[in-house]
Amino acid sequence: MQELARPFDPDCTQCSRLAAFLANCRAKHDDYFGKPVPSFGPAAARLLIVGLAPGYHGANATGRPFTGDHAGVLLYETMHRHGLASAPVSEHADDGLQLLGCRITNAVRCVPPQNKPVGAEINACRPYLLDELEAVPAGGAMLALGKIAHDSVVRALGLRLAEHKFAHAAEHALPGNRTLIDSYHCSRYNTNTRRLTPEMFDTVMARAAALSRR
């Protein structure tokens, strides 16, 4: 059964563990954003990129997805190469960077301890994700970075995981003539271990961009 979409609440404290973690963060780092992180990019863009959650010293600090940590380096560089970002580097939320026909969100909007959200937190945030998914126009595309993002997209749309299995570069037909394409997450661990190479990520991003421009 598909869940009900819900507009993003920037003051959400529904998950007590995450709310407490953010409160602790704000006490330690009064210059950090330290709140649920909003999506970035034009509304109803034809390509929606879905990550896992904000990084503690990245989006949680800057208030922009994939900004301020290692994961965003490869992401924005690759997006820029394919005409999806106005610059190859995302430095901070007021640096003038613009996304072009693309939007970035996360399956979980608050930074989790050890970068590991629990199932209840992923579920609680899913209505916000569904609101983003439903805004993707017919014929558009979604790029899931990692299995948790993939699974949350599939579940949000009321589809069966058994029929939409995660695999790097896998493509899944979605309602509305839309397509979900998967990638390993562009995390430091994946890039350092070469599970995800720049070439692999470039190929997936090129395909996602092409699908969104059909």
N, C-alpha and C positions, 0 to 999 in steps of 0.2 A: 504494500500500500504506500503510495507516494505521500510524503509529508506536506504540511502547509508551509509555504514560504513566509518569511518574516523580514521586513526591512531591518537593516543593521542598526543595532543600538550601541552607540559609542560609550554608553555608561553601564553596559551590561555587567552584572556581578552574579549571574546565575550559577556559575561553578565556584563553590566556596574555596576549593583548593587553589584555583587559578587567581581568584580575587585576593586571597591572602598572599599569594606569591607576588602579585603585582604591588600590593600595599608594602610589602617588604622591600621590593625593588625601589619604589619611590622614596622610601625612608633612607635607603643607601645611596641612591643616585637621583638627586632632586632635579638634575638637568635632563633626565631621560623622559621619553614620552610616557611610558609606564601605564598604558591603558589598552583596551582592545584596539587593534590596528585596523583602520578602514582599508577598503580596496583602493587601488590606484589605477587611473586611466579613465577614458571616456565611458560613460554609461552606455549600455547596449552595444558594446563593441562586438565585432564579428569574431574575434578571438579572445577567449577567456583562459588565462593561465592560472592554474590552481596549485598552490604550494601546500606545505604541511601546516606550519605555524610560524609566528614571528621568532627570530633569533633574539636571545637575551641582549646581546650587545649590537644587534642589527636593527631590525624593524621595531623592536621594543624600545630601543633608544631613540630612533629617528622618527618613528611614526609613519614610515613608508615601507611597504613590503619589499624584502630583499635589498634593503639599503643599509649599508654600514657593516656588512659582514662578508665572509668569503663566498657564500652561495650566490650573492648578487653579482659578483664580478663576472663570472661566465654568463650568467643570465642576460644582463643588460648589454654586454659586449656582443652576444649572439643576436639578441633582438635588434640591436642597431644595425648589424650587418644585413639583416633581412627587412629593413625599413619599418620596424615596429617601434623604434624608440628614436628620439631626436638626438641622442648622444650615447656614447658607448659606456659611460660611467655614471652611476647614481650615487651622489655624494651625501646629500641631505635633502630633506623634504622641500626646501626652498631654493633648490639649485636651478630651477627653470626647465628641468627635464620634462619632456612630454611623451606620452605613449601615442602611437599612431595606429588606429584601428584595432587596438589591443587593450586589455584590462588585466590586472593582476589581483588575485585574492588569495586567501588561505582557507583551508578546511577548518582550522581553529584560529580564532582571532587574537587570543591571549597567549603570551609566552608561557609554555609549561615547564615545570622543573625538569632538568636534564633533557630538555627538548623532546619529551615523551608525553603526549597527552594520553589520558586513559579513555576507554571506550565511551563512558558516560559524557565526557567533555566533548568528544567528537560528535556524539549524537546531539548534545545540547546546542552546538553551533551549526548543525546542519540546516535548520531553517534559514539562516542567513546565507548559507551557500546556495540553497535552492533559489533564493531571491535573485542571486547573481546568474545562476544557470538559466532561469526562465527569461532573463533579459537578453540572452544571446539570440540573435535573429535566426529565422529559418535559413538553413544553408550554411550557418556559421560553424565554428569549431571550438573545441576545448582541449587544452593540453594539461594533463595531470602529471605533476612532478612527484613521483613516488607512489607506492602502493596505497598508503593511507589516503592520499588525495584521490586516487583513482577509485578506491572503494567507497569513499564518501560521496563522490559524484554519482556513481552507479546507484547507491542506496537512496540518495536524495531524489533521483528520478524514478524511483520505484521499480528498478530493473533488477534482474537476478545476477548476482556475482558469478555464479557457475556458468552463465552464458556470456559473461564479459570479464574474462580473466586478464589480470595485469601482466604485461610483458613489455620490455623496452621496444618502442617503435610499433607496438600493436595498435590497430585501429578498430574502433567499434562504432557501428551505425546507431544513431540515437533518433528519437522522435523529432519530427520537424526537419528532416533531411540534414540534421547536424551530425558531426563526427567528433568522437573522443579519441585522442591519440595519447599514448603513454610514453613517459620517459623516466629513466632513473632520475632521482633527485640530484640537483647540481650542488650537493653538499661537499664540504671539504673532504670528508671521508671517501665519498664515491670518486671524486676527482683525483685525490692523492693515491688511491689504490688502483686507479685506471679502470674501475668498473664502468665509469662514464668518462669518455675522452671528449675533448673539444670537438673532434670530428663527428663522433656519435651524436653529440648534442646539436651540432650544426645541422645535421641531416634531419633530425626530428623537428627542429624549429623551422627549417625550410619547408617541410611537409605541412606543418601546422599553419604556417603563413599561407601556403598555396591553397589549402583546404578552405581557409577563411575568406579567400578572395575569389572563390568560384562564382 
